[in-house]
Amino acid sequence: MLTKAQKAQIVAELAAEFKEAGAVVVCDYRGMTVEALEAVRNNAREQECKVRVVKNKLAQLAIKEAGCEELVLTDTNIFIWGETQVLPCKVADKAASDNKDHFSIKTGLIEGKAADLATINAMAKLPTRDELLGMLLNVWNAPVQNFTIGLDALRRKREEEA
């Protein structure tokens, strides 16, 4: 049993976290094994996201205190959040596809505004910042690569002629 002070501390910690979060995804995890939950937590940690099971009342208080749009929370919930908008959605989406029978995305917050399942799934499909930078680098490298390929072909042709 949590004391009133412990509950207040949890609410304060979560409110501070949720206020800074790009996205908070609320998922149902009923029936999941401990191993499967650990896999979700490990994936979240790799993506620099946080995962926590919180009582609905405490979570609602934290969401309200963070100045976010209120969510209706029922049953068992696990919260996944992070600084970016895309990564928590990707973590939740991966967990949902890996554990189809026991894990489902319910709702969430994107930049403090309530988001439905469709929005969260759409966010999960977007490329991350690092993926976008990789794409940009490929675009920038293409002209240089084509130029060097052309020069090499010209050199080979000259060598054959000589």
Helices and strands as residue ranges (DSSP letters): H 4-20, E 23-28, H 34-46, E 49-53, H 56-65, E 78-82, H 86-98, E 104-110, E 113-115, H 117-125, H 129-161
